[in-house]
Each structure stands twice: as C-alpha cells, then as structure tokens.
Amino acid sequence: MFTRLSLALTLFLGLLAAPLHAFETQASAAYVIDHNTGQVLLDVDADVPLPPASMSKLMTINMVFEALEDGRLTLDTMLPVSQEAMDYGGSTMFLTTRDRVSVEDLLRGVIVLSGNDASAVLAEALSPDGTEAGFADLMTQRARQLGMMNSTFRNSNGWPELGHVMSVRDLGILAQRLITEFPQYYPYFAETEFAFDGRAPDNRFNRNPLLALGIGADGLKTGHTEAAGYGLVGSAQQGDRRVTFVIAGLPSAEARAREAERIVNWSFRQFAEREVVAPGTLVTEAEVFLGNAATVGLETAAGVTMLLPALIDDGVEAEAVFTGPIPAPIAEGQELGYLVIRVEGFEDRTVPLLAAESVGMAGFMDRLRTAADQVMQMIRNGTDTLAAG
C-alpha cells in the first residue's frame, strides 16, 4: 500500500551558455574544494596514497594547535632540542642541542621555513613515549579520527621513509580543518619571512609561491622530495569565497607555481554561488492516507546554495523522494522525505522535505469508507488474478 515515490523536477536558473569544460592539470594528483559550500571542484586521483613530503608537516601543526587549545602547550613553552632533531638535514632552523626554543618560534619555523628539526622538536614534546616514531603513530591515529583514511605517518616532517603517505583529499580535509578550527593561528601561514635568530639568512623565506601575487592566497604548505615531486597545499580568499586546493607530483618549483595560480584563477572565474532552492520552497504534494485532507505539501527544510558553473546550460535537476501515501496524522514541519539536487560533475546534494501544514486524522465514517474501498480493491485485484490464470 505504501510505495517509495520519486518525482523528477527541474529547477531552472535562467542561464544559457556552453557547459563547463573540466580543468586539465599537470599534477599527478589534485583536489580542489570550495570552502563555503563544501563542493569538490576537482578530483584527480584524490584518494591515492602518495609521499607527501613536507606537506605532511600540516598534521604535526594540527597536533600542536590541538595541544595549544587544551592547554598541554602554550606559545611561550620552551622546548629542548634533541640530538635526533638536530641531525635532520634538508630545510632546517639550524637548531642545536644547546637551544631551548619557544613553541611559537618552532611553529613559525615549521610553517614558514619548513624546518625538519623544528617538527621533530615539537613531535618529541607531544609524543607518548618521547620519540618521533611514537608521535608519528599518534598522528596516524588522529588522522583516522578526522576521516583521513589514506594517511599513514612514519615521522613528523615528511622525510622520505617507506610507508609515509597521504592522499591529496586527506591533505584537503586537514587544510580545511586548520582554517576553520584554528583561525587564531592561521595567520602564521601567510607570513612570508621568519629570520629566526639570524641563523639561516638563505632559509628565511616562505616557499609558497602564491603569497606575493595579490590573489588572496594566505596558506598553507609546500613540499618537495625526489620521490614526491613538487606539491602544494594552498588556500585563497576573494570576496566572500575561499577555495582550498592540493596539487602533487609537479616536475619543478616553477611548474608548481604556474599550476597553483591556474587553479586559483579557474576556481574563482569559472564558478559562482547561486541559490538553487529558497527556504520554504513548496516542492510537491503527497497523497495522505486516512487524513482529513487528501494531500500535504512538501517544502524544503532550508535553502540550498550551490557553487555552479558560471556558464550553465539548461537547469538543475532535482528529485523529490518520499514514501506515499503518507499516513495521518501529520504535524507541520514533520520530515517526510528528501530532495536530491543534481548538477553534472558534482556530488548530489540532499535537503530534507517537511510537511508544509498539519493534517489530522479523518473522521470515523471517512476511515470506514476508506477501509471498505481498500477491501473492494483487494477483491477486484484477486478476481483479476483468477481470471488471468
């Protein structure tokens, strides 16, 4: 008697033009997400675990930010430098075992200078057993809790090591978290220079190539090893919109810079936020079973704003899904189904459908007539079946 129903709808925006062409990237893996709507604009092998190089330092930074929030660390906490931390090569702050360095300076050393030694110092301070390896295990556990299922850490800084991997989607999840959950610390990522103690005049500049271009870029982290190629986790804000992106596997620093700028320009120029469904839109009507009204209106629980291609042809497809007829009584605002909104090239969006008004039970005689009608329908169906046999 009760049947799952789907009603196809079309929500026209009145925009006519050619369809959007997919962005062609030189990166071996890429992921672009719109911060406001959560829509993924580009996904190229986004779930493939890859060597992340120094981009994995973002997970160490997340762990430090969490420790600052719960009081395990303060920005003024002074930390010692171990021999293991001092021995790191590559990009460093040139720390020695004679140093005691504040958490704030270490954070800036990781974010701006990509200091491998600074990452190790922070890792050892937060490690359950005082070792960087112990901290790496903790990073992996925390990554799983945050939904980063393709990340496994062997160290704190992305130093090449077998099994140390992240997917670009996981890096995007992490970047979104750093921006959203820790706004008080996020400005560190926009710093272009940090001359710690004057020790490394040639390593005082942020390697993020977008920060000086005036395109709204304000983070987050570059990475490079021979195995990983050149990568970047970036974010930029223009007006009320922010996009976050990850690219990996570029052949050179120059190619990384060009590709990052292309992605930012494409993300802001080819898409625009539009209200697809206004709050309280009456989508359709559903039949009511044993109610004092024959139908009930189904309206959207909230408005839906989506990022759509700036040039879109035709409309946005939508489908109302509910089980009907809907038995009375029905309370106004009761959730009765959902609306599926589809735009080619994007993940489906769903929004609950609510009863637009209350519907009470039918009177006794009406219910009796409905029951009698159902019995007669069952008899007719049975007779038709026997006749067909």
C-alpha positions as a Python dict, from the first residue, in 0.01 Angstrom:
ca = {
    (1, 'M'): (0, 0, 0),
    (2, 'F'): (284, 240, 86),
    (3, 'T'): (525, 297, -203),
    (4, 'R'): (855, 477, -234),
    (5, 'L'): (788, 760, -478),
    (6, 'S'): (1026, 976, -679),
    (7, 'L'): (916, 1287, -863),
    (8, 'A'): (1159, 1437, -1113),
    (9, 'L'): (1177, 1816, -1110),
    (10, 'T'): (1385, 2077, -1285),
    (11, 'L'): (1498, 2392, -1112),
    (12, 'F'): (1572, 2640, -1388),
    (13, 'L'): (1814, 2923, -1321),
    (14, 'G'): (1753, 3102, -1646),
    (15, 'L'): (2118, 3080, -1751),
    (16, 'L'): (2204, 2974, -2103),
    (17, 'A'): (2556, 2908, -2225),
    (18, 'A'): (2805, 2636, -2307),
    (19, 'P'): (2877, 2368, -2048),
    (20, 'L'): (3191, 2390, -1838),
    (21, 'H'): (3498, 2200, -1956),
    (22, 'A'): (3690, 2003, -1695),
    (23, 'F'): (4014, 2158, -1574),
    (24, 'E'): (4318, 1983, -1718),
    (25, 'T'): (4603, 1971, -1469),
    (26, 'Q'): (4968, 1873, -1500),
    (27, 'A'): (4965, 1743, -1142),
    (28, 'S'): (4969, 1369, -1088),
    (29, 'A'): (4700, 1418, -821),
    (30, 'A'): (4483, 1719, -745),
    (31, 'Y'): (4194, 1817, -520),
    (32, 'V'): (4004, 2147, -509),
    (33, 'I'): (3723, 2225, -266),
    (34, 'D'): (3506, 2532, -219),
    (35, 'H'): (3521, 2636, 145),
    (36, 'N'): (3169, 2784, 176),
    (37, 'T'): (2967, 2507, 13),
    (38, 'G'): (3198, 2209, 64),
    (39, 'Q'): (3168, 2124, -306),
    (40, 'V'): (3459, 1943, -467),
    (41, 'L'): (3553, 2127, -786),
    (42, 'L'): (3836, 1899, -897),
    (43, 'D'): (3927, 1542, -810),
    (44, 'V'): (4221, 1377, -985),
    (45, 'D'): (4331, 1057, -808),
    (46, 'A'): (4239, 1230, -484),
    (47, 'D'): (4233, 911, -275),
    (48, 'V'): (4563, 761, -390),
    (49, 'P'): (4817, 746, -104),
    (50, 'L'): (5132, 932, -213),
    (51, 'P'): (5455, 1050, -49),
    (52, 'P'): (5351, 1395, 81),
    (53, 'A'): (5697, 1534, 157),
    (54, 'S'): (5681, 1845, 377),
    (55, 'M'): (5308, 1887, 321),
    (56, 'S'): (5268, 1622, 594),
    (57, 'K'): (5400, 1882, 840),
    (58, 'L'): (5044, 2015, 838),
    (59, 'M'): (4944, 1717, 1052),
    (60, 'T'): (5218, 1798, 1304),
    (61, 'I'): (5092, 2157, 1307),
    (62, 'N'): (4737, 2035, 1368),
    (63, 'M'): (4855, 1829, 1666),
    (64, 'V'): (5033, 2133, 1809),
    (65, 'F'): (4729, 2356, 1760),
    (66, 'E'): (4516, 2099, 1943),
    (67, 'A'): (4768, 2092, 2229),
    (68, 'L'): (4757, 2472, 2249),
    (69, 'E'): (4378, 2461, 2266),
    (70, 'D'): (4362, 2208, 2551),
    (71, 'G'): (4646, 2363, 2749),
    (72, 'R'): (4915, 2097, 2707),
    (73, 'L'): (5130, 2363, 2543),
    (74, 'T'): (5141, 2742, 2534),
    (75, 'L'): (5307, 2959, 2271),
    (76, 'D'): (5566, 3054, 2535),
    (77, 'T'): (5652, 2696, 2635),
    (78, 'M'): (6027, 2640, 2589),
    (79, 'L'): (6132, 2305, 2443),
    (80, 'P'): (6472, 2137, 2430),
    (81, 'V'): (6636, 2017, 2110),
    (82, 'S'): (6744, 1653, 2096),
    (83, 'Q'): (7037, 1514, 1904),
    (84, 'E'): (6790, 1335, 1676),
    (85, 'A'): (6617, 1661, 1592),
    (86, 'M'): (6945, 1844, 1535),
    (87, 'D'): (7069, 1572, 1299),
    (88, 'Y'): (6794, 1633, 1043),
    (89, 'G'): (6913, 1768, 710),
    (90, 'G'): (6719, 1937, 434),
    (91, 'S'): (6532, 2252, 529),
    (92, 'T'): (6606, 2337, 893),
    (93, 'M'): (6621, 2615, 1152),
    (94, 'F'): (6981, 2511, 1228),
    (95, 'L'): (6890, 2420, 1585),
    (96, 'T'): (7146, 2267, 1820),
    (97, 'T'): (7121, 2067, 2141),
    (98, 'R'): (7219, 2383, 2330),
    (99, 'D'): (6894, 2552, 2230),
    (100, 'R'): (6565, 2585, 2411),
    (101, 'V'): (6307, 2726, 2170),
    (102, 'S'): (5955, 2859, 2224),
    (103, 'V'): (5661, 2676, 2073),
    (104, 'E'): (5571, 2989, 1876),
    (105, 'D'): (5916, 3010, 1718),
    (106, 'L'): (5906, 2638, 1640),
    (107, 'L'): (5563, 2673, 1477),
    (108, 'R'): (5687, 2959, 1260),
    (109, 'G'): (5995, 2753, 1186),
    (110, 'V'): (5777, 2469, 1060),
    (111, 'I'): (5523, 2682, 872),
    (112, 'V'): (5746, 2949, 718),
    (113, 'L'): (6086, 2776, 699),
    (114, 'S'): (5964, 2414, 667),
    (115, 'G'): (6211, 2321, 941),
    (116, 'N'): (6256, 1945, 971),
    (117, 'D'): (6435, 1993, 1302),
    (118, 'A'): (6156, 2214, 1440),
    (119, 'S'): (5897, 1950, 1351),
    (120, 'A'): (6095, 1685, 1536),
    (121, 'V'): (6127, 1902, 1848),
    (122, 'L'): (5750, 1955, 1861),
    (123, 'A'): (5688, 1588, 1790),
    (124, 'E'): (5909, 1468, 2075),
    (125, 'A'): (5736, 1709, 2315),
    (126, 'L'): (5392, 1566, 2236),
    (127, 'S'): (5491, 1203, 2182),
    (128, 'P'): (5353, 949, 2433),
    (129, 'D'): (5700, 795, 2462),
    (130, 'G'): (5916, 1097, 2385),
    (131, 'T'): (6017, 974, 2041),
    (132, 'E'): (5932, 1100, 1697),
    (133, 'A'): (5820, 750, 1598),
    (134, 'G'): (5573, 746, 1887),
    (135, 'F'): (5437, 1080, 1774),
    (136, 'A'): (5401, 950, 1417),
    (137, 'D'): (5182, 665, 1546),
    (138, 'L'): (4974, 922, 1733),
    (139, 'M'): (4941, 1129, 1414),
    (140, 'T'): (4810, 825, 1226),
    (141, 'Q'): (4553, 751, 1497),
    (142, 'R'): (4434, 1111, 1498),
    (143, 'A'): (4415, 1118, 1119),
    (144, 'R'): (4175, 823, 1126),
    (145, 'Q'): (3957, 1005, 1380),
    (146, 'L'): (3943, 1305, 1147),
    (147, 'G'): (3835, 1092, 850),
    (148, 'M'): (4176, 1089, 681),
    (149, 'M'): (4173, 723, 584),
    (150, 'N'): (4461, 728, 336),
    (151, 'S'): (4726, 877, 563),
    (152, 'T'): (4999, 689, 748),
    (153, 'F'): (5288, 866, 916),
    (154, 'R'): (5640, 743, 991),
    (155, 'N'): (5781, 1076, 1105),
    (156, 'S'): (5671, 1431, 1179),
    (157, 'N'): (5809, 1616, 880),
    (158, 'G'): (5774, 1412, 562),
    (159, 'W'): (6135, 1299, 549),
    (160, 'P'): (6138, 1018, 288),
    (161, 'E'): (6050, 691, 460),
    (162, 'L'): (5875, 381, 329),
    (163, 'G'): (5504, 379, 417),
    (164, 'H'): (5482, 753, 495),
    (165, 'V'): (5187, 852, 273),
    (166, 'M'): (4888, 1084, 243),
    (167, 'S'): (4624, 1135, -25),
    (168, 'V'): (4556, 1482, -160),
    (169, 'R'): (4196, 1455, -32),
    (170, 'D'): (4329, 1391, 318),
    (171, 'L'): (4554, 1695, 284),
    (172, 'G'): (4249, 1896, 176),
    (173, 'I'): (4050, 1775, 478),
    (174, 'L'): (4340, 1876, 700),
    (175, 'A'): (4376, 2219, 540),
    (176, 'Q'): (4004, 2289, 581),
    (177, 'R'): (4032, 2196, 947),
    (178, 'L'): (4329, 2425, 1010),
    (179, 'I'): (4146, 2717, 850),
    (180, 'T'): (3810, 2656, 1020),
    (181, 'E'): (3905, 2530, 1366),
    (182, 'F'): (4212, 2742, 1439),
    (183, 'P'): (4152, 3091, 1296),
    (184, 'Q'): (4362, 3247, 1571),
    (185, 'Y'): (4672, 3064, 1447),
    (186, 'Y'): (4602, 3057, 1075),
    (187, 'P'): (4775, 3395, 1006),
    (188, 'Y'): (5110, 3222, 1061),
    (189, 'F'): (5062, 3059, 720),
    (190, 'A'): (5061, 3397, 544),
    (191, 'E'): (5397, 3507, 686),
    (192, 'T'): (5646, 3548, 405),
    (193, 'E'): (5962, 3567, 615),
    (194, 'F'): (6094, 3447, 952),
    (195, 'A'): (6455, 3525, 1038),
    (196, 'F'): (6498, 3305, 1345),
    (197, 'D'): (6798, 3427, 1544),
    (198, 'G'): (6963, 3531, 1217),
    (199, 'R'): (7093, 3176, 1174),
    (200, 'A'): (6968, 3097, 827),
    (201, 'P'): (6964, 3408, 609),
    (202, 'D'): (6920, 3195, 298),
    (203, 'N'): (6632, 2999, 452),
    (204, 'R'): (6418, 3277, 595),
    (205, 'F'): (6153, 3299, 322),
    (206, 'N'): (5825, 3113, 287),
    (207, 'R'): (5835, 2886, -20),
    (208, 'N'): (5465, 2931, -102),
    (209, 'P'): (5480, 3096, -447),
    (210, 'L'): (5128, 3242, -427),
    (211, 'L'): (5162, 3464, -121),
    (212, 'A'): (5312, 3760, -307),
    (213, 'L'): (5081, 3755, -610),
    (214, 'G'): (4791, 3955, -469),
    (215, 'I'): (4532, 3688, -549),
    (216, 'G'): (4409, 3633, -194),
    (217, 'A'): (4642, 3341, -114),
    (218, 'D'): (4719, 3303, 256),
    (219, 'G'): (4849, 2947, 304),
    (220, 'L'): (4942, 2673, 356),
    (221, 'K'): (5243, 2446, 281),
    (222, 'T'): (5477, 2339, 3),
    (223, 'G'): (5652, 2006, -26),
    (224, 'H'): (5927, 1851, -234),
    (225, 'T'): (6128, 1532, -241),
    (226, 'E'): (6267, 1335, -534),
    (227, 'A'): (6000, 1067, -487),
    (228, 'A'): (5709, 1306, -431),
    (229, 'G'): (5794, 1575, -684),
    (230, 'Y'): (5675, 1928, -610),
    (231, 'G'): (5348, 1979, -428),
    (232, 'L'): (5145, 2248, -260),
    (233, 'V'): (4853, 2273, -21),
    (234, 'G'): (4709, 2617, -86),
    (235, 'S'): (4414, 2835, 1),
    (236, 'A'): (4295, 3170, -127),
    (237, 'Q'): (4008, 3404, -48),
    (238, 'Q'): (3850, 3652, -286),
    (239, 'G'): (3546, 3842, -162),
    (240, 'D'): (3324, 3605, 35),
    (241, 'R'): (3457, 3292, -135),
    (242, 'R'): (3751, 3074, -33),
    (243, 'V'): (3895, 2778, -219),
    (244, 'T'): (4142, 2525, -85),
    (245, 'F'): (4345, 2302, -313),
    (246, 'V'): (4615, 2037, -315),
    (247, 'I'): (4843, 1951, -606),
    (248, 'A'): (5116, 1687, -609),
    (249, 'G'): (5374, 1540, -841),
    (250, 'L'): (5476, 1851, -1038),
    (251, 'P'): (5818, 1833, -1207),
    (252, 'S'): (5961, 2162, -1082),
    (253, 'A'): (5905, 2455, -847),
    (254, 'E'): (5820, 2670, -1149),
    (255, 'A'): (5559, 2422, -1271),
    (256, 'R'): (5411, 2409, -921),
    (257, 'A'): (5380, 2787, -907),
    (258, 'R'): (5215, 2807, -1251),
    (259, 'E'): (4972, 2526, -1179),
    (260, 'A'): (4873, 2666, -840),
    (261, 'E'): (4795, 3007, -987),
    (262, 'R'): (4598, 2848, -1274),
    (263, 'I'): (4387, 2653, -1027),
    (264, 'V'): (4311, 2960, -816),
    (265, 'N'): (4209, 3162, -1121),
    (266, 'W'): (3996, 2879, -1260),
    (267, 'S'): (3821, 2821, -927),
    (268, 'F'): (3718, 3183, -887),
    (269, 'R'): (3639, 3264, -1251),
    (270, 'Q'): (3450, 2955, -1363),
    (271, 'F'): (3212, 2914, -1067),
    (272, 'A'): (2964, 3130, -883),
    (273, 'E'): (2746, 3078, -576),
    (274, 'R'): (2375, 3064, -658),
    (275, 'E'): (2061, 2997, -457),
    (276, 'V'): (1918, 2681, -612),
    (277, 'V'): (1629, 2639, -369),
    (278, 'A'): (1490, 2916, -150),
    (279, 'P'): (1398, 2836, 212),
    (280, 'G'): (1042, 2705, 242),
    (281, 'T'): (1002, 2625, -129),
    (282, 'L'): (690, 2414, -189),
    (283, 'V'): (832, 2129, -396),
    (284, 'T'): (533, 1899, -448),
    (285, 'E'): (227, 1749, -280),
    (286, 'A'): (192, 1395, -145),
    (287, 'E'): (-124, 1191, -100),
    (288, 'V'): (-236, 1139, 260),
    (289, 'F'): (-376, 812, 397),
    (290, 'L'): (-672, 838, 636),
    (291, 'G'): (-633, 1213, 677),
    (292, 'N'): (-878, 1500, 690),
    (293, 'A'): (-705, 1638, 380),
    (294, 'A'): (-629, 1447, 62),
    (295, 'T'): (-277, 1582, 23),
    (296, 'V'): (2, 1752, 216),
    (297, 'G'): (253, 1997, 76),
    (298, 'L'): (624, 1910, 92),
    (299, 'E'): (860, 2202, 136),
    (300, 'T'): (1235, 2233, 178),
    (301, 'A'): (1369, 2249, 530),
    (302, 'A'): (1628, 2508, 433),
    (303, 'G'): (1755, 2698, 135),
    (304, 'V'): (2023, 2541, -79),
    (305, 'T'): (2310, 2747, -211),
    (306, 'M'): (2544, 2571, -452),
    (307, 'L'): (2853, 2663, -643),
    (308, 'L'): (2762, 2626, -1009),
    (309, 'P'): (2948, 2677, -1333),
    (310, 'A'): (2927, 3046, -1415),
    (311, 'L'): (2807, 2945, -1761),
    (312, 'I'): (2545, 2673, -1724),
    (313, 'D'): (2307, 2539, -1984),
    (314, 'D'): (1956, 2412, -1916),
    (315, 'G'): (1878, 2377, -1545),
    (316, 'V'): (1949, 2197, -1223),
    (317, 'E'): (1780, 1859, -1190),
    (318, 'A'): (1607, 1765, -866),
    (319, 'E'): (1413, 1463, -741),
    (320, 'A'): (1166, 1453, -453),
    (321, 'V'): (1177, 1118, -272),
    (322, 'F'): (918, 1006, -14),
    (323, 'T'): (701, 708, 81),
    (324, 'G'): (337, 757, -1),
    (325, 'P'): (57, 783, 62),
    (326, 'I'): (165, 934, 393),
    (327, 'P'): (-42, 815, 691),
    (328, 'A'): (-216, 1075, 906),
    (329, 'P'): (-179, 1239, 1147),
    (330, 'I'): (98, 1464, 1012),
    (331, 'A'): (249, 1752, 1209),
    (332, 'E'): (357, 2073, 1038),
    (333, 'G'): (735, 2061, 998),
    (334, 'Q'): (748, 1680, 1019),
    (335, 'E'): (1022, 1533, 797),
    (336, 'L'): (854, 1326, 525),
    (337, 'G'): (1123, 1276, 260),
    (338, 'Y'): (1413, 1450, 92),
    (339, 'L'): (1504, 1642, -219),
    (340, 'V'): (1802, 1525, -427),
    (341, 'I'): (1967, 1803, -629),
    (342, 'R'): (2190, 1703, -918),
    (343, 'V'): (2435, 1909, -1121),
    (344, 'E'): (2653, 1731, -1374),
    (345, 'G'): (3009, 1698, -1247),
    (346, 'F'): (2921, 1746, -878),
    (347, 'E'): (2820, 1519, -596),
    (348, 'D'): (2444, 1505, -531),
    (349, 'R'): (2310, 1734, -259),
    (350, 'T'): (2014, 1637, -40),
    (351, 'V'): (1785, 1852, 170),
    (352, 'P'): (1500, 1727, 393),
    (353, 'L'): (1141, 1778, 284),
    (354, 'L'): (899, 1883, 560),
    (355, 'A'): (521, 1891, 588),
    (356, 'A'): (402, 2238, 491),
    (357, 'E'): (95, 2207, 716),
    (358, 'S'): (-59, 1976, 972),
    (359, 'V'): (-306, 1708, 861),
    (360, 'G'): (-533, 1543, 1118),
    (361, 'M'): (-700, 1202, 1115),
    (362, 'A'): (-1010, 1159, 902),
    (363, 'G'): (-1344, 1115, 1080),
    (364, 'F'): (-1482, 769, 1165),
    (365, 'M'): (-1712, 744, 863),
    (366, 'D'): (-1437, 858, 626),
    (367, 'R'): (-1199, 598, 767),
    (368, 'L'): (-1471, 331, 736),
    (369, 'R'): (-1531, 421, 371),
    (370, 'T'): (-1155, 413, 301),
    (371, 'A'): (-1126, 67, 461),
    (372, 'A'): (-1423, -57, 257),
    (373, 'D'): (-1271, 82, -62),
    (374, 'Q'): (-945, -99, 13),
    (375, 'V'): (-1127, -429, 74),
    (376, 'M'): (-1315, -392, -255),
    (377, 'Q'): (-989, -311, -435),
    (378, 'M'): (-828, -623, -290),
    (379, 'I'): (-1128, -833, -406),
    (380, 'R'): (-1110, -683, -757),
    (381, 'N'): (-735, -748, -772),
    (382, 'G'): (-794, -1110, -665),
    (383, 'T'): (-1068, -1157, -923),
    (384, 'D'): (-849, -1016, -1196),
    (385, 'T'): (-570, -1254, -1095),
    (386, 'L'): (-802, -1559, -1107),
    (387, 'A'): (-938, -1454, -1444),
    (388, 'A'): (-590, -1414, -1585),
    (389, 'G'): (-500, -1762, -1455),
}
